[in-house]
């Protein structure tokens, strides 16, 4: 193994100072690292002999382990520093050592330069990443703004066009004609038709349509409201008073018609505008006539007594009785046999009404529990109307007994 020549080398134990290597071992001579441009002097006592004497104190192996070959610097025979003796430092393997301007060796400067370069690279990397993120964020924001601008312009134009078209159409004559046609159509749910007390109206209703017809009543009395249609039609009928309250509603029956699906209502109506509502069963189409007829009494100004009645399906019997305020009217209806089933309605002078199907315990005894019976007191003077029909508009034959007390 070749050992470095004698000279000044960096102290392996004390950083920042130099120690003399005599060619075989370290000596006790030390000195500070000199300033730039100067070199430490060679120790006076140092010689090859002393070096040889010192080497006897250390084994060759210890000298090799502690020698400057481990990476320290020395001066050559001219007093200048020798180059790096191994590849551990950034200086060349050979050549003179010269201190850096700051007084530190080039190996330390090289280390600091590498760290500085790494730090600069790291900072630049962070700045570049931040700039890229900001760029993409701004790019996305611009796209959103462009999208909004693109959406708003066509919308505004479309709105303006629609407004202009609407304005133009509102002034066109065809629009007015269409409005007039809609108004004249009977197939609406409006009070567009008037049914006179002794008159009729024709209706043609499409699916899910209904018609509301006005029935003006000037004189209180009993009226028969009914439909008349051909087979295949199934009209429904509803009657309301001037306050919008339902008086009655019928699907089938209550009228003498070849179409068993026609409907009829018999009711006592006070003066005022009543409503007749017509529609097809389950929203079906119908082509129908609606008729209104005042009902003339079969017997007028009845006195107390018994009266024979007989009528066919969908017919009725009507009688009138003059009452004074406070008088009590009792009506007893009895069928000709146990198979008869009558239905009784009494309309009092004040416009109120009472109905009975089967008599209760308050009525006189009878062999037929289906016979109806009513008692009613008049709150004001006037004419009371008695109406007898068959149950579910069936035929009926029997006797009506009228009694007035008071």
C-alpha positions as CSV (number, residue, x, y, z in Angstrom):
1,X,0.0,0.0,0.0
2,X,1.4,3.4,-1.0
3,X,1.1,6.1,1.7
4,X,0.8,9.8,1.0
5,X,3.9,12.0,1.2
6,X,4.6,14.1,4.3
7,X,2.5,17.3,4.4
8,X,-0.3,19.2,6.0
9,X,-3.7,17.5,5.9
10,X,-7.1,18.1,7.4
11,X,-7.2,16.9,11.0
12,X,-9.3,13.7,11.1
13,X,-10.3,14.5,14.7
14,X,-10.7,18.3,14.8
15,X,-12.6,19.9,11.9
16,X,-11.3,23.3,10.9
17,X,-7.6,22.7,11.5
18,X,-4.6,21.0,9.8
19,X,-2.4,18.3,11.2
20,X,1.1,17.3,9.9
21,X,1.6,13.9,8.4
22,X,5.2,12.9,8.4
23,X,4.9,10.3,5.6
24,X,4.1,7.4,7.9
25,X,2.1,8.7,10.8
26,X,0.3,11.7,12.3
27,X,2.4,14.1,14.3
28,X,1.4,16.5,17.2
29,X,1.9,19.5,14.9
30,X,-1.4,21.3,14.1
31,X,-2.3,24.6,12.5
32,X,-5.4,26.5,11.5
33,X,-6.5,26.5,8.0
34,X,-4.7,29.4,6.4
35,X,-6.3,32.4,4.7
36,X,-6.6,32.5,1.0
37,X,-3.3,32.9,-0.8
38,X,-1.1,31.7,2.1
39,X,0.3,28.3,3.2
40,X,1.4,27.0,6.7
41,X,5.1,26.5,7.2
42,X,6.7,23.1,7.5
43,X,7.3,22.1,11.2
44,X,10.9,22.6,12.2
45,X,11.2,19.3,14.1
46,X,9.7,17.2,11.3
47,X,12.2,15.0,9.4
48,X,12.3,11.7,7.8
49,X,14.2,10.3,10.8
50,X,11.7,11.4,13.3
51,X,9.1,10.1,11.1
52,X,10.9,6.8,11.1
53,X,11.2,6.9,14.8
54,X,7.5,7.6,15.2
55,X,6.6,4.9,12.9
56,X,8.0,2.4,15.3
57,X,5.4,3.3,17.8
58,X,2.5,2.4,15.5
59,X,2.1,-0.6,13.5
60,X,1.9,-0.4,9.7
61,X,-1.7,-1.4,9.8
62,X,-2.6,1.5,12.2
63,X,-0.7,3.9,10.0
64,X,-2.5,2.8,7.0
65,X,-5.9,3.1,8.7
66,X,-5.1,6.6,10.0
67,X,-3.2,7.9,7.0
68,X,-4.4,10.7,4.9
69,X,-5.3,8.2,2.2
70,X,-8.7,8.1,3.9
71,X,-9.5,11.4,2.1
72,X,-7.5,14.3,3.6
73,X,-5.4,17.0,2.0
74,X,-1.7,17.9,2.3
75,X,0.8,20.3,1.0
76,X,3.6,19.2,-1.3
77,X,7.2,19.7,-0.8
78,X,6.9,23.3,-2.0
79,X,4.5,24.1,0.8
80,X,1.3,24.1,-1.2
81,X,-1.6,21.8,-0.5
82,X,-1.7,18.5,-2.2
83,X,-4.7,17.3,-4.1
84,X,-7.3,14.8,-2.7
85,X,-5.6,11.5,-2.1
86,X,-8.8,9.4,-2.7
87,X,-12.0,9.8,-4.6
88,X,-14.1,11.0,-1.7
89,X,-13.9,14.7,-2.5
90,X,-14.8,16.8,-5.5
91,X,-11.2,17.9,-6.1
92,X,-9.0,16.0,-8.6
93,X,-7.1,13.0,-7.4
94,X,-3.9,14.9,-7.8
95,X,-2.9,18.6,-8.0
96,X,-2.3,21.4,-5.7
97,X,-4.8,22.2,-3.0
98,X,-5.9,25.8,-2.8
99,X,-8.4,27.3,-0.3
100,X,-11.6,28.8,-1.5
101,X,-12.3,32.5,-1.4
102,X,-14.3,32.1,1.8
103,X,-11.6,30.1,3.5
104,X,-13.3,26.8,3.2
105,X,-12.3,23.9,0.9
106,X,-13.8,23.2,-2.4
107,X,-15.4,20.0,-1.2
108,X,-17.5,22.0,1.3
109,X,-18.4,24.5,-1.4
110,X,-19.4,21.7,-3.8
111,X,-21.7,20.3,-1.1
112,X,-23.4,23.6,-0.5
113,X,-23.8,24.2,-4.2
114,X,-25.6,20.8,-4.7
115,X,-28.0,21.5,-1.8
116,X,-28.7,24.9,-3.1
117,X,-29.4,23.5,-6.6
118,X,-31.7,20.9,-5.1
119,X,-33.6,23.6,-3.1
120,X,-33.9,25.8,-6.2
121,X,-35.2,22.9,-8.2
122,X,-37.8,22.1,-5.5
123,X,-39.0,25.6,-5.3
124,X,-39.3,25.8,-9.1
125,X,-41.2,22.5,-9.1
126,X,-43.7,23.9,-6.6
127,X,-44.2,27.1,-8.6
128,X,-44.7,25.2,-11.8
129,X,-47.3,22.9,-10.3
130,X,-49.1,25.8,-8.7
131,X,-49.1,27.7,-12.1
132,X,-50.5,24.6,-13.9
133,X,-53.3,24.2,-11.3
134,X,-54.2,27.9,-11.6
135,X,-54.2,27.7,-15.4
136,X,-56.6,24.8,-15.5
137,X,-58.9,26.4,-12.9
138,X,-59.1,29.6,-15.0
139,X,-59.6,27.5,-18.1
140,X,-62.6,25.7,-16.5
141,X,-64.1,29.0,-15.3
142,X,-63.8,30.5,-18.8
143,X,-65.6,27.4,-20.2
144,X,-68.5,27.8,-17.8
145,X,-68.8,31.5,-18.6
146,X,-68.8,30.7,-22.3
147,X,-71.4,28.0,-21.8
148,X,-73.6,30.5,-19.9
149,X,-73.2,33.1,-22.6
150,X,-74.0,30.5,-25.2
151,X,-77.2,29.4,-23.4
152,X,-78.4,32.9,-22.7
153,X,-78.3,34.3,-26.1
154,X,-80.5,31.6,-27.9
155,X,-82.9,31.7,-24.9
156,X,-83.3,35.4,-25.1
157,X,-83.7,35.3,-28.9
158,X,-86.2,32.5,-28.6
159,X,-88.2,34.4,-25.9
160,X,-88.2,37.5,-28.1
161,X,-89.3,35.5,-31.1
162,X,-92.0,33.7,-29.1
163,X,-93.2,37.1,-27.8
164,X,-93.3,38.6,-31.2
165,X,-95.1,35.5,-32.6
166,X,-97.6,35.6,-29.8
167,X,-98.2,39.3,-30.4
168,X,-98.7,38.8,-34.1
169,X,-101.0,35.8,-33.6
170,X,-103.1,37.8,-31.1
171,X,-103.9,40.3,-33.8
172,X,-104.7,37.8,-36.5
173,X,-108.3,37.2,-37.6
174,X,-108.1,33.4,-37.5
175,X,-107.5,33.5,-33.8
176,X,-110.6,35.5,-33.2
177,X,-112.6,33.0,-35.3
178,X,-111.2,30.1,-33.3
179,X,-112.3,31.9,-30.1
180,X,-115.8,32.4,-31.4
181,X,-116.1,28.7,-32.5
182,X,-115.0,27.5,-29.0
183,X,-117.6,29.8,-27.4
184,X,-120.4,28.4,-29.5
185,X,-119.5,24.8,-28.8
186,X,-121.9,23.1,-26.4
187,X,-119.4,20.4,-25.5
188,X,-118.0,22.4,-22.5
189,X,-118.6,22.5,-18.8
190,X,-120.0,26.0,-18.9
191,X,-123.5,27.5,-18.5
192,X,-123.8,28.0,-22.2
193,X,-127.3,26.4,-22.6
194,X,-130.6,27.4,-21.1
195,X,-133.3,24.8,-20.5
196,X,-136.7,26.5,-20.3
197,X,-139.2,25.0,-17.7
198,X,-141.2,23.7,-20.7
199,X,-138.4,23.1,-23.2
200,X,-135.5,21.0,-24.3
201,X,-131.8,21.2,-25.3
202,X,-129.7,18.9,-27.4
203,X,-126.2,17.9,-26.3
204,X,-123.4,16.0,-28.0
205,X,-120.7,15.3,-25.4
206,X,-117.3,13.7,-26.2
207,X,-115.4,11.5,-23.8
208,X,-114.9,12.9,-20.3
209,X,-117.0,16.0,-21.1
210,X,-120.0,17.3,-19.3
211,X,-122.5,20.1,-19.8
212,X,-124.0,22.4,-17.2
213,X,-127.4,23.7,-18.3
214,X,-129.3,26.5,-16.6
215,X,-132.9,25.9,-15.7
216,X,-134.7,29.2,-14.8
217,X,-137.7,28.7,-12.6
218,X,-140.2,31.6,-12.2
219,X,-143.0,29.8,-10.4
220,X,-142.5,27.3,-7.7
221,X,-143.9,23.9,-8.5
222,X,-143.1,20.3,-9.4
223,X,-140.9,19.6,-12.4
224,X,-139.8,16.5,-14.3
225,X,-136.3,16.8,-15.6
226,X,-135.3,13.9,-17.9
227,X,-133.0,12.7,-20.8
228,X,-134.1,11.3,-24.1
229,X,-131.6,9.3,-26.2
230,X,-131.2,6.4,-28.4
231,X,-129.9,3.0,-27.5
232,X,-126.2,2.9,-26.8
233,X,-126.2,6.2,-24.9
234,X,-125.9,6.1,-21.1
235,X,-126.5,9.6,-19.7
236,X,-126.2,10.7,-16.1
237,X,-128.3,13.5,-14.6
238,X,-127.8,15.8,-11.7
239,X,-130.0,18.7,-10.4
240,X,-128.8,21.5,-8.2
241,X,-130.6,24.4,-6.5
242,X,-129.7,28.1,-7.0
243,X,-127.2,27.9,-4.1
244,X,-125.3,25.0,-5.8
245,X,-126.6,22.3,-3.5
246,X,-127.5,19.0,-5.0
247,X,-131.2,18.2,-5.1
248,X,-131.0,14.8,-6.7
249,X,-128.8,12.7,-9.1
250,X,-129.9,9.7,-11.2
251,X,-128.1,7.3,-13.5
252,X,-130.8,5.1,-14.9
253,X,-134.6,5.3,-14.5
254,X,-137.2,7.9,-13.6
255,X,-138.4,8.4,-17.1
256,X,-140.6,6.5,-19.6
257,X,-138.1,5.9,-22.5
258,X,-137.2,3.2,-25.0
259,X,-133.6,3.5,-23.7
260,X,-133.5,2.1,-20.3
261,X,-130.3,4.0,-19.7
262,X,-132.1,7.4,-19.7
263,X,-132.4,9.3,-16.4
264,X,-135.2,11.4,-14.9
265,X,-135.7,13.5,-11.8
266,X,-139.0,14.7,-10.3
267,X,-138.5,17.6,-7.8
268,X,-140.2,20.5,-6.3
269,X,-138.4,23.7,-7.4
270,X,-138.5,27.1,-5.9
271,X,-138.0,30.2,-8.1
272,X,-134.4,30.8,-9.2
273,X,-131.7,29.6,-11.6
274,X,-131.2,25.9,-11.1
275,X,-128.4,23.8,-12.7
276,X,-128.9,20.6,-14.7
277,X,-125.6,18.7,-15.1
278,X,-125.3,16.1,-17.8
279,X,-122.5,13.7,-18.5
280,X,-121.9,10.2,-19.9
281,X,-121.6,7.3,-17.6
282,X,-117.9,6.6,-16.8
283,X,-117.0,9.6,-19.1
284,X,-118.5,8.0,-22.2
285,X,-119.7,9.9,-25.3
286,X,-123.4,10.7,-25.4
287,X,-125.8,12.3,-27.9
288,X,-128.9,13.3,-25.8
289,X,-131.8,15.6,-25.4
290,X,-132.6,17.1,-22.0
291,X,-136.3,18.0,-21.3
292,X,-138.1,19.9,-18.5
293,X,-141.8,19.6,-17.9
294,X,-144.0,21.1,-15.1
295,X,-146.0,18.3,-13.5
296,X,-149.7,18.9,-13.4
297,X,-151.5,17.4,-10.5
298,X,-153.7,14.3,-11.1
299,X,-155.8,15.5,-8.2
300,X,-155.9,19.2,-7.3
301,X,-157.0,20.8,-4.0
302,X,-157.6,17.5,-2.3
303,X,-159.8,17.2,0.7
304,X,-159.4,14.6,3.4
305,X,-160.3,11.2,1.9
306,X,-159.1,8.1,0.0
307,X,-157.9,8.3,-3.6
308,X,-157.2,5.3,-5.9
309,X,-153.9,5.5,-7.8
310,X,-152.5,3.4,-10.6
311,X,-149.6,4.0,-13.0
312,X,-147.0,2.2,-15.1
313,X,-143.2,2.1,-14.8
314,X,-141.4,5.5,-14.7
315,X,-144.7,7.2,-14.0
316,X,-146.1,8.9,-10.9
317,X,-149.2,10.2,-9.2
318,X,-149.4,13.9,-8.0
319,X,-152.0,15.6,-5.8
320,X,-152.2,19.0,-4.1
321,X,-153.6,20.1,-0.8
322,X,-154.2,23.6,0.5
323,X,-152.8,24.0,4.0
324,X,-153.0,26.8,6.6
325,X,-150.1,27.6,8.9
326,X,-150.0,25.1,11.8
327,X,-152.1,22.4,10.1
328,X,-150.8,18.9,10.0
329,X,-150.9,16.8,6.8
330,X,-150.8,13.0,7.0
331,X,-150.5,10.8,3.9
332,X,-151.0,7.0,4.1
333,X,-150.1,5.0,0.9
334,X,-151.2,1.3,0.8
335,X,-150.5,-1.1,-2.1
336,X,-153.3,-3.2,-3.6
337,X,-151.4,-6.3,-2.6
338,X,-148.2,-7.3,-0.7
339,X,-146.1,-7.2,-4.0
340,X,-146.6,-3.4,-4.3
341,X,-143.9,-1.1,-3.1
342,X,-144.6,2.6,-3.3
343,X,-142.5,5.7,-2.5
344,X,-143.9,8.9,-1.0
345,X,-142.7,12.5,-1.2
346,X,-144.4,15.6,0.4
347,X,-143.4,19.2,-0.6
348,X,-144.7,21.8,2.0
349,X,-145.5,25.4,1.2
350,X,-142.3,26.7,2.7
351,X,-140.3,24.7,0.1
352,X,-139.1,21.9,2.5
353,X,-139.8,18.3,1.7
354,X,-140.0,14.9,3.3
355,X,-139.8,11.4,1.9
356,X,-140.6,7.9,3.0
357,X,-140.1,4.5,1.5
358,X,-141.2,2.0,4.2
359,X,-143.3,3.1,7.2
360,X,-141.9,2.9,10.6
361,X,-143.5,2.2,14.0
362,X,-145.2,5.6,14.1
363,X,-147.4,4.8,11.1
364,X,-150.7,3.0,11.3
365,X,-150.6,-0.8,11.1
366,X,-150.7,-2.4,7.7
367,X,-150.3,-5.9,6.3
368,X,-147.5,-4.6,3.9
369,X,-144.4,-3.2,5.6
370,X,-143.4,-1.6,2.2
371,X,-146.3,0.9,2.4
372,X,-145.0,4.4,3.0
373,X,-146.5,6.9,5.5
374,X,-145.7,10.6,6.4
375,X,-146.9,13.3,8.8
376,X,-145.9,16.9,8.3
377,X,-146.8,20.3,9.9
378,X,-147.1,23.4,7.7
379,X,-145.0,26.3,8.9
380,X,-146.8,28.7,6.6
381,X,-150.0,28.7,4.5
382,X,-149.9,27.5,0.9
383,X,-150.2,24.5,-1.3
384,X,-148.6,21.2,-0.4
385,X,-147.7,18.7,-3.2
386,X,-148.0,14.9,-2.7
387,X,-146.0,12.7,-5.1
388,X,-146.3,8.9,-5.2
389,X,-143.9,6.8,-7.3
390,X,-143.1,3.1,-7.4
391,X,-139.8,2.0,-5.8
392,X,-137.1,2.4,-8.4
393,X,-139.7,3.9,-10.7
394,X,-141.7,0.7,-11.0
395,X,-145.4,0.5,-11.6
396,X,-147.7,0.9,-8.6
397,X,-151.4,0.3,-7.8
398,X,-153.1,1.2,-4.5
399,X,-154.8,3.8,-2.4
400,X,-153.7,7.2,-1.1
401,X,-155.4,8.4,2.1
402,X,-155.1,12.2,2.9
403,X,-155.9,13.7,6.2
404,X,-155.6,17.4,7.3
405,X,-155.9,18.3,11.0
406,X,-155.4,21.6,12.7
